[in-house]
Amino acid sequence: MSPSVRYRVSLPRPHSHLVEVEVTFPAGPTVLDALMPVWTPGSYLVREFARHVQDLTATTQDGSPLTVLRVDKQTWRVSAGGQAVTLRYRVYANELTVRTSHVDGTHAYLNGATVFLYTEATRGLEHQVTVDAPPSWSTFCALGQRAGAFIASDYDTLVDSPFEVGPHTPLSFTAAGVPHDIIVWGDTPADPERLCADFQRLCEVQARLFGGLPLQRYLFLLYLTDKGRGGLEHQASTALLFPRTALSTGRGWEDLLTLAAHEYFHLWVVKRVKPRALVPFDYSKENYTSLLWAFEGTTAYYDNLIVRRAGLMSAQRYLTRMGETLTALHSTPGRRTQTLLEASLVSWVKHYRPDENSPNSAISYYLKGEVVSALLDLEIRRATSDTRGLDDVLRLLWRRHGDGSGVNEDGVEAAANEVAGVDLTPFFDRALRTTEELDYSVLAHVGLEMNFRIRESASDRGGTPPKGKESKPKGWLGVTLKGSATVATVLDGSPAQDAGLYAEDDVVALDGWKADGAALMSRCEDRKPGETVRVTVFRRDRLVEVPVVLGAKPAEAVWLSRVDKPSEAQKSAYQAWLGAPWDEAPGTT
């Protein structure tokens, strides 16, 4: 029998948030270097997981102690003398996100990159994990089992297979002939049957798109919390974090479905079809690729589209949400500063490390990538008289690179050109390699027009027409706020920036009258552009008054409308794209 790496995980004191780990590496090198990853695939930020490792010791298999030398931030060196080595250590796990690990008296969520030490010499061997769960708790993982242990073919597969341990009862359904389980932590939704039914429809739509599912079983890990939202894809599972209170609203349920659709889509795009620059993963440092716009941005485009195709979102709601995305893009000054390729490449230090200037200096590859993917889909449809689209590009990439071999940095563009049958280089040059505004003229192919208006309130996401006639010009300060009245960002080129308002200023008053954040914004909007207001703030505990000459509030809220007199070709293209007839009543599916 081939040697394997064997782990035993136990949770003797869940309230301590500590995971007890024992790992035995088979006999091999004279000097064994055990490492902890600094990042987890799918989340492109160095998180330094080794900082949570403590109490590490090493012994031979007969229990004789071995000397351990800490070499650097992530490496423990053991003089093994060619023998098998057993390491015992503890990991502190008290961060409830999909990228980290969390243990308490109710459950344990174990993300492999945060828990399992590895060696480069044994990385390709089989890895076995035995979990000693507390009484009445069960262990859930997408890995198969043998003789009571979970079996991963190699370390990469282990890292890509999170564990959930707790007193849970799975919700189950079958999609495309494959069993799926949903493990819910934080109160089961009021309508679990609906949850399973809707997830099933999302899965089956995607299975049809790619010609079946590339696995034998799938696991959704759903964490319902008081706040926070996020997802992380894995090879045969996903972890979803979602605010429980949002599930009681139609918008919230829709958001959960788009999140689930997004992470499930990664079964093909990212998990199997991936940038070649990430093959194989280097867990010790950043892994650079300029293709995140395609792998994450395209997935963001499809998450809404999949929900629409599953009949769980009307065509009009889809267009509203697309308008919201466009509003977010056009509300971000950084789109004029950072190209989409650069946003992908430097995600390690920009996207995942936002600061008060990020809206001015960066653009999200998710956000702009979603818009570019939508426009690319329409460009291909226009070039091929709606016989082909972005679906065909994805299927082409799946056929050629679904084995995990990786896509070259120019591979997505080449595949799109091949499917479209025309040279799309001018489109890609503008969308990916410049900071020019995107060319939205292709919307006319499906009978749509892009419109701008002024935001009507701080909560206005765009996506819908103005509620009434356009009002008179509104005064504009040019800041975003956090909390009740703290300046989060001073937008580039804004009146606030010119006047000298700073991030972290705490707003106290406007023109001598007490004002929190909401009052500050509304009172400025009640004034005319060109008027001067006096903004009083505490700046590092000092009271400061800043006179600001208000500008005109920009029209950055976007909504999509249908042309008044569509041609039959436009009607047909619209239906081919969204699967709804042109004259369908708004709000129907």
Protein Blocks (a to p, Z undefined) as FASTA:
>chain_A
ZZddddddddfblmnopacdddddddfdfbdcddddfbdehiacdehlmlmgghiacddf
kopacddddfblmbccddekopacddddddddfbdcfkbccddfkbccddfklmmgcdfk
lmmpccdddddddehiacddfbdceehiacdfbfklmmmmccdddjddcddddeehiacd
dddehiaafblmlmmmmmmmmmmmmmmmnopafbfbdcddddddfbdcdddddfkbccdd
ddfklmmpmklmmmmmmmmmmmmmmmmnojlmccfklpccdfkbccddfklmmmmmmmmm
mmmmmmmmnopacfklmmmmmmmmmmmmmmmmklmmbcfklmmmmmmmmmmmccfklmmm
pccfklmmmmmmmmmmmmmmmmnnopacfklmmmmmmmmmmnonopafklmmmmmmmmno
pafklmmmmmmmpcbdcdfklmmmnopacdddddfbfklgghiacfbdcddddddehpac
ehjlpcfbdcehiaklmnopaehiacfbgghiacdfklmmmmmmmpcehiacdddddeeh
iacdddddddddddfbccddddfbdcfklmmmmmmmnopafklcehiZZ
